[in-house]
Amino acid sequence: MQISRRGLLKAAGAGVAATSLASMGFGEAEAAVAAHVRPLKLANTTETRNTCPYCSVACGVILYSKGDVRKGDKAEIIHVEGDVDHPTNLGTLCPKGAALKDFIHAPTRLKQPMVRRPGSDRFEPVSWDQALDRIARLMKDDRDANFLGQNEAGLPVNRWTTVGMLAASATTNETAWCTFKVAKGLGIVGFDNQARV
């Protein structure tokens, strides 16, 4: 990078001026104004607590949205921050969590079930009913074809070894318990958690 002597002196002079103003107390005045204005930014918003979807840490986030859904308005998230009352992150967020608003408003965000038909080169949107019916049908067909009720010795084992399940770790203990019970009730042997992957 090329910089002239004059450019260096200008930059140094600007730095001296800025640090001088800050040392005279102008920085505190700016902080006081920001502290006064901050509560007004979120005054007319709806606060919703949620869990960050990125990794297995399950940090708590607060989503602020404008627009009252009860009145027929479309709620739009305008701000995301860490939840200071959450025991996992105590209000802090990693860079990915801090960028959740961009993730929510991304034009490429998946908002409905998609299916890629055999031989097709693209995904097509389908309804939730279609997607869930298709998943249930494929699971039932595979379980009927590959379920192992007894081993070679004739002991009941109730195993379904051709399917695996990967559970989310950003959930409550109760949800995790129910998920595990469903998987084992179906006989799924290959069961793991997002936190270990």
C-alpha positions in Angstrom: 0.0 0.0 0.0 1.4 3.4 -1.0 0.9 6.3 1.4 2.5 9.7 1.1 4.1 11.6 4.0 1.3 14.2 3.8 -1.4 11.4 3.9 0.4 9.9 7.0 0.4 13.2 8.8 -3.3 13.7 8.0 -4.2 10.3 9.4 -2.1 10.9 12.5 -3.7 14.3 13.0 -7.2 12.9 12.7 -6.3 10.1 15.2 -4.9 12.7 17.7 -8.1 14.8 17.3 -10.4 11.8 17.9 -8.5 10.6 21.0 -8.4 14.2 22.4 -12.2 14.6 22.0 -12.8 11.2 23.6 -10.5 12.1 26.6 -12.4 15.4 27.1 -15.6 13.4 27.7 -17.4 13.7 24.4 -17.4 9.9 24.1 -19.4 9.6 27.3 -22.0 12.0 25.9 -22.4 9.9 22.8 -22.8 6.8 25.0 -25.4 8.6 27.1 -27.4 9.5 24.0 -27.2 5.9 22.7 -28.4 4.6 26.0 -31.3 7.0 26.0 -32.3 6.1 22.4 -31.8 2.3 22.6 -35.1 1.5 24.5 -37.1 3.5 21.9 -35.8 1.3 19.1 -37.7 -1.7 20.4 -40.6 0.0 22.1 -43.3 -1.0 19.7 -42.1 -4.5 18.9 -43.1 -8.0 19.9 -40.5 -9.9 21.8 -40.2 -13.7 21.2 -37.7 -16.0 22.8 -36.3 -18.8 20.8 -33.2 -21.0 20.3 -30.5 -20.4 17.8 -30.7 -23.1 15.1 -27.0 -23.3 14.1 -25.1 -25.6 16.4 -25.6 -27.9 19.3 -24.9 -25.3 22.0 -28.6 -24.2 21.9 -28.1 -20.5 22.8 -31.1 -18.4 23.7 -32.1 -15.6 21.4 -34.7 -12.9 21.5 -36.4 -12.0 18.2 -38.1 -8.6 17.9 -40.8 -8.2 15.3 -43.0 -5.3 14.1 -46.5 -5.9 13.1 -49.3 -7.4 15.2 -50.4 -10.8 13.8 -53.6 -10.7 15.9 -54.7 -7.6 13.9 -53.8 -9.2 10.5 -50.5 -7.5 10.1 -47.5 -9.4 8.7 -44.9 -9.6 11.5 -41.4 -8.9 10.3 -38.3 -9.5 12.5 -36.3 -6.3 12.8 -33.8 -7.2 15.5 -32.1 -10.3 17.0 -30.1 -10.4 20.2 -28.8 -12.9 22.8 -31.1 -13.7 25.7 -29.4 -12.5 28.9 -31.7 -14.8 31.0 -30.7 -17.9 29.1 -28.4 -20.2 31.2 -26.4 -21.3 28.2 -25.1 -18.1 26.6 -26.1 -15.4 29.1 -26.9 -12.9 26.3 -23.8 -13.6 24.2 -23.9 -14.8 20.6 -21.3 -16.1 18.2 -20.9 -14.4 14.8 -23.3 -16.9 13.2 -25.9 -16.3 15.9 -25.4 -12.5 15.7 -26.2 -12.7 12.0 -29.5 -14.6 12.5 -31.5 -11.7 11.1 -29.8 -12.1 7.7 -30.4 -15.8 7.9 -34.1 -15.2 8.5 -34.5 -12.7 5.7 -32.3 -14.5 3.2 -33.9 -15.0 -0.2 -32.5 -18.5 -0.4 -34.1 -19.6 2.9 -36.1 -22.8 2.7 -39.7 -22.0 3.8 -41.7 -25.1 2.5 -41.0 -28.8 1.8 -39.3 -29.4 -1.5 -39.1 -32.7 -3.5 -36.8 -33.6 -6.3 -38.6 -36.1 -8.5 -36.7 -39.1 -10.1 -34.9 -37.9 -13.2 -35.5 -34.2 -12.5 -32.7 -31.6 -12.2 -34.5 -29.3 -9.8 -36.5 -29.2 -6.6 -40.3 -28.5 -6.6 -42.4 -27.2 -3.7 -45.0 -29.5 -2.2 -47.4 -29.1 0.6 -46.7 -30.3 4.2 -49.4 -32.9 3.9 -47.8 -34.3 0.7 -44.3 -34.3 2.3 -45.4 -36.0 5.5 -47.5 -38.6 3.7 -44.6 -39.4 1.4 -42.2 -39.7 4.3 -44.6 -41.9 6.3 -45.2 -44.2 3.3 -41.5 -44.6 2.6 -40.8 -45.3 6.3 -43.6 -47.9 6.5 -42.5 -49.7 3.3 -38.9 -49.9 4.4 -39.8 -51.0 7.9 -42.1 -53.7 6.6 -39.4 -55.0 4.2 -36.4 -54.8 6.6 -37.7 -55.2 10.2 -35.9 -57.9 12.2 -38.2 -59.2 14.9 -36.0 -62.1 16.1 -32.4 -63.0 15.9 -31.0 -66.4 14.8 -31.5 -67.8 18.3 -35.2 -66.9 18.2 -34.9 -64.1 20.8 -37.0 -61.0 20.2 -34.7 -58.1 19.1 -37.2 -55.7 17.2 -34.5 -54.0 15.1 -34.9 -51.7 12.1 -31.3 -51.4 10.8 -31.8 -49.9 7.3 -32.8 -46.5 8.7 -30.9 -44.0 10.9 -32.1 -41.0 12.8 -30.3 -37.8 13.6 -31.9 -35.8 16.4 -31.5 -32.1 17.1 -29.7 -31.1 20.2 -31.1 -27.6 20.4 -34.2 -28.8 22.3 -35.6 -29.5 25.7 -34.9 -32.6 27.7 -38.6 -33.6 27.4 -38.5 -33.3 23.6 -35.3 -35.2 23.4 -36.8 -38.0 25.6 -39.9 -38.2 23.4 -37.7 -38.3 20.2 -35.6 -41.1 21.6 -38.7 -43.1 22.6 -40.2 -42.7 19.1 -37.0 -43.9 17.5 -36.5 -46.9 19.8 -40.3 -47.7 19.6 -39.9 -48.0 15.8 -36.9 -50.2 16.3 -34.3 -47.8 14.9 -30.9 -48.9 15.9 -28.8 -46.1 14.2 -29.7 -43.1 16.4 -27.4 -40.2 17.0 -27.4 -36.6 18.0 -26.4 -33.4 16.2 -24.0 -32.5 19.1 -21.8 -35.5 18.3 -21.6 -35.0 14.5 
